[in-house]
Amino acid sequence: MESSHLDRRPFRVESALAAGVSAHRLRSGDLTRPIRGIRLVGSHVGLADRLRAYALHRRVDFAFSHTTAAILYGAPLPQELPADIHVSVPDPCRAPQIEGFVGHKLSRWEVRTVDGFPVTTPEQTWLDLAGILGTSALVIAGDFLVGGAHPLSDRARLAAAISRSAGRRGVGRARVALEHVRRGSESPGETRLRMLLAAYEFPEPRLNHTILDTHGGFVARVDFAYVEARVALEYEGDVHRVDREVWQRDIRRRERVEDLGWRMVRVTASGIRAPDELVARLRHLLRIRR
């Protein structure tokens, strides 16, 4: 490490001094202080920079947790959450008390590595989120963890985490949310739609149902299906509206599905926010088609 050229990665002040970097250089305006005793070249400090800075500061006996672990796993979270970094340590270690960081203690200590960072397990992370998120957001996170081609967890493991945590903050909300977690919801919008159907006491639809033609050939895979009534629901995100090719493909797909006697109901975010028309239409379709 030369005094004239410092690495973009976070570094310890004591290591820089030992390598010959002057104290004056370490006070330069082009260096950011993400945490005491750590410096970083540049004024913009992203999440990964802050995590690396803390890892360099603490080194051992910690794991990123709560919303920070959820972000590292890739779980969808509400945008309005605070930007604080959550760090858990094994009991009886002392939880960090640093501005911008929220410290926690865990009696059950299990750690995974994600992108080079130590994080709490998916099950512990989801249970920790139960003390922060509302039920709907918690179900969305749970759907993410149990879904996809390579699930990070499953409902049985989430249930086991709840059973080990009686009395802790959020465990009641986790228990309620788990009743709605399903493998197969592939976006937050799909989960919100499924929660809406449950709230209005519709029968639970089949998720990711494959529709075949009369010869057994593939026609479409729909988000939700009421098979007996031949009613399919599709959640349409913005890509279906702004991408012309996707829009045209959706039209052709819908025509093929309806040629087989199905009715396709397309749902947008606004339809979930103001659901009266959607609810009335779906109730009517299920009634007349059964």
C-alpha positions, -999 to 999 in steps of 0.1 A, spaced: 0 0 0 16 32 -11 7 66 4 0 81 -31 -23 53 -42 -47 36 -19 -69 6 -28 -106 12 -34 -114 -15 -9 -119 -5 28 -86 -6 48 -76 -3 84 -60 29 95 -34 11 116 -24 -11 86 -21 19 64 1 37 89 23 6 93 27 5 55 40 40 54 8 60 46 11 94 64 -15 105 89 -20 136 68 -30 114 38 -54 95 60 -72 128 68 -76 137 31 -110 147 18 -111 120 -8 -113 93 20 -146 82 36 -149 69 71 -175 42 70 -167 31 105 -142 40 132 -107 30 123 -116 22 87 -110 43 55 -124 40 20 -113 59 -11 -142 79 -26 -172 98 -14 -199 72 -24 -202 43 0 -226 16 -12 -240 -13 9 -212 -37 -1 -186 -11 10 -203 -7 44 -204 -45 48 -168 -49 39 -159 -21 63 -177 -37 92 -162 -72 84 -128 -56 84 -136 -39 117 -151 -69 136 -134 -98 117 -149 -127 137 -180 -138 157 -206 -119 137 -232 -124 109 -252 -99 90 -289 -105 98 -325 -93 95 -330 -70 65 -293 -70 56 -292 -107 53 -324 -107 33 -309 -83 8 -278 -105 5 -301 -135 -2 -320 -114 -28 -353 -114 -10 -378 -86 -20 -383 -61 8 -404 -29 11 -386 1 -2 -393 23 28 -373 3 53 -344 21 71 -309 17 56 -294 5 89 -272 -26 87 -282 -54 111 -255 -74 127 -260 -104 150 -234 -119 173 -235 -152 194 -246 -149 230 -228 -139 252 -207 -117 229 -214 -80 231 -237 -67 203 -223 -38 183 -233 -2 192 -223 18 162 -241 45 144 -259 32 113 -257 -4 126 -282 -23 147 -268 -50 170 -285 -83 181 -276 -114 201 -285 -149 191 -285 -180 214 -287 -204 184 -257 -197 162 -257 -209 126 -240 -189 98 -240 -191 60 -217 -173 36 -233 -153 8 -211 -132 -16 -182 -136 8 -202 -123 38 -213 -142 69 -251 -142 72 -277 -158 94 -295 -188 79 -325 -182 57 -348 -195 84 -333 -173 111 -334 -143 87 -371 -149 80 -379 -152 117 -359 -120 124 -379 -102 96 -411 -111 115 -402 -85 141 -398 -58 114 -422 -65 85 -460 -66 82 -476 -99 75 -480 -94 37 -443 -84 33 -433 -114 55 -453 -138 32 -436 -122 2 -402 -129 17 -412 -164 27 -424 -171 -8 -391 -161 -21 -372 -183 3 -392 -214 -6 -395 -207 -43 -374 -207 -74 -354 -234 -91 -331 -237 -60 -351 -229 -29 -332 -215 1 -356 -231 25 -390 -248 28 -421 -245 49 -410 -273 72 -378 -256 81 -395 -222 86 -420 -240 109 -391 -256 129 -375 -221 133 -408 -208 147 -412 -238 171 -377 -231 185 -385 -194 191 -416 -193 213 -420 -159 231 -396 -139 209 -407 -108 191 -426 -114 159 -431 -151 163 -469 -148 163 -468 -129 130 -444 -155 116 -469 -182 125 -497 -164 108 -476 -156 77 -464 -192 73 -500 -203 68 -499 -183 35 -463 -191 23 -464 -212 -8 -439 -225 -33 -448 -212 -67 -454 -175 -63 -427 -160 -85 -430 -123 -77 -442 -100 -50 -472 -91 -72 -482 -127 -75 -480 -131 -37 -501 -100 -31 -527 -113 -55 -528 -146 -37 -532 -128 -4 -560 -108 -18 -579 -139 -30 -575 -154 5 -587 -122 22 -619 -123 1 -623 -160 9 -619 -173 -27 -609 -210 -30 -571 -214 -32 -561 -215 -68 -536 -239 -83 -502 -222 -88 -482 -223 -121 -508 -245 -138 -499 -259 -172 -526 -257 -199 -524 -283 -226 -542 -285 -260 -565 -314 -270 -534 -334 -282 -515 -329 -250 -493 -302 -264 -481 -273 -242 -501 -240 -246 -493 -219 -215 -483 -219 -179 -505 -196 -160 -499 -179 -126 -532 -191 -110 -558 -215 -122 -593 -225 -111 -592 -257 -131 -628 -268 -128 -641 -234 -139 -614 -230 -165 -605 -195 -152 -569 -184 -152 -554 -153 -135 -522 -137 -146 -504 -110 -127 -491 -84 -152 -460 -64 -141 -448 -33 -159 -427 -54 -184 -460 -66 -199 -470 -30 -205 -438 -13 -217 -422 -41 -237 -440 -43 -271 -427 -78 -279 -439 -92 -245 -472 -74 -250 -478 -90 -284 -467 -124 -271 -492 -121 -243 -520 -114 -268 -513 -145 -288 -509 -166 -256 -543 -153 -243 -560 -161 -276 -547 -197 -276 -558 -202 -239 -593 -188 -246 -596 -209 -278 -595 -239 -254 -625 -226 -234 -606 -209 -206 -612 -173 -195 -580 -153 -188 -582 -126 -161 -552 -102 -162 -544 -84 -130 -522 -53 -124 -509 -36 -93 -537 -10 -94 -563 -39 -95 -549 -52 -63 -549 -18 -46 -585 -12 -56 -599 -47 -59 -637 -42 -60 -640 -47 -98 -616 -76 -98 -634 -94 -69 -668 -89 -85 -657 -101 -119 -639 -132 -105 -669 -141 -83 -692 -138 -113 -669 -160 -135 -665 -187 -109 -702 -188 -104 -714 -190 -140 -686 -213 -152 -692 -239 -125 
